[in-house]
Amino acid sequence: MVKQWRRWCGTAVVMWLVVVARVWMPASGQGAIQIVRQDTATRYPYSVTFRLSAVSSAAPITEARLYWQAGPQDVFNVQLVAFTPASLVSLEVPLSTQLLSLPPFAQITYRWQIRDGQGNTLVTENETFEYADNRKDWQETANERLRMLWYGLDDALVAELFAAADQSYQQLAADFGVTLEHRPLILLYPDRRAFEEFQDFVSNVEFVVGRYFPGHNIIACLVTPDLPRELLTDTLAHELSHLYSDNYYVGYTRLPLWLEEGLATYHESADLSDELELVQRAAARQRLVPFIELPAAIRANNVQTANLAYAEGATVFAFIHEMWGQGSVVDFLSAFRRTTHVDTAMRNVFGLGMADFEIAWRAWLGYPVEQVPQAIPTPTLIPLLLPTPTYLPPGGS
Ligand SMILES: [Zn+2]
C-alpha cells in the first residue's frame, strides 16, 4: 500500500518537475505565460465553474479575464477575476446559471486572457462545453443530421419519433436547399415537471408540449402517454422548422412572421387536409384574412383568427409547391435573405406582386376573386412649411 502510494507520488513529482522545467525556463515576452490546467465543472441546474491554473516565467501574473458566452448572442461577457498576484495562480470563477435562462445541454463557449507584470499576455483558444443535466440517465439516439437525448421512454416510441423528426429535417433541407451546419439537439421529457423545471423564464408553459430555444439549436418536447402521437410528431416538425429557419437567416434577415408560422405549420404533417379545409371553408364564406392583414392576424388574440392565419400561411407553401415546384420554394425562401418585403420576394420569384399572387392562390383554393384588398399606396408628402410658433415667456409680453 505504502509502496504503491510512493510510486504514485514519485510519478507525480516527476510530472510536476517536467511541468516546472517546461514553464520556468528563462523566457521573455512571447510564451512567458503557460497554462498548467484548464477545465470546467457543471452543477446543473445551479452553476458552472471555470477553473484555470497558469504560470508565468517572467513576472507575477497580475490580471485574469474570463470571456464567456452562452446562447443566441455572439457577444462575450467579460469577467475580471480578483486574486493575489503570483507567478503560479489557480483561479476559480463560479457562474450562477439560474438567471441565465439556459436550456439543459446549451453550449457555453469561453476563453481566458492572462497578463503578467511585464505585460506578457496569453489568450487561450475558445473552448466549448455542454451545460449538461447529469442528474438523469440520458440515452442518445443520433445520426449525422439530428441528435436526440431522452430518458424514461419506450425504445420503440423514441425510434418512431426520431424517424419522424429525421424525415421532417430532410423535408426542411429540401425546402431551404441546404443542410444545417450544426446538428440540432432534441430533448424528450417523459414527465411535465421535468419538462417545465428549466422553463421558469418563459411564460405559458402549461399548455406547451414543445419548445424551441432560439440561438441554442435545442428543442425540448414533452412525451407523455396522454398526448396523441400525431401531436408529438407535429410539434417536433413545427419546432424543427423554426430552428431551421433561425439557422438559415443570418443577421437581420428573416421570414415575415406569418410566413414563418405558415412554413412551420406546412411542415407539421405530410397531408395538409385539415388546414386546407379550414381555409376553403373561410373562403366559401368570404372570411379569409387578406394577405395584407396576415401580419396582425398571426398574433391575434382571437384564436379562430390566429388559427386561420396559420392555416393560410401553410396553404401558401402547398400552393407554391404545387404550382411552381420544389425549386421555387428554395428560391422563395432564399429571397428573404435579401429582402423582408413579401411583395418584392414574390415579384422576383413568381413574377407576381403580392395582390396578384393572392388572387392566384384564391383561384387555386377554388374560390376565385377579381381583386383583393391592397395596401393603400403611401401618398407623396408635400413638404409643408409651418411657421414656428413663438412662445412667450410666462409673464412676458
Ligand atoms: Zn410556431
Boltz pocket constraint, residues with backbone or C-beta under 6 A from the ligand:
constraints:
  - pocket:
      binder: B
      contacts: [[A, 238], [A, 242], [A, 260], [A, 261], [A, 264]]
      max_distance: 6.0
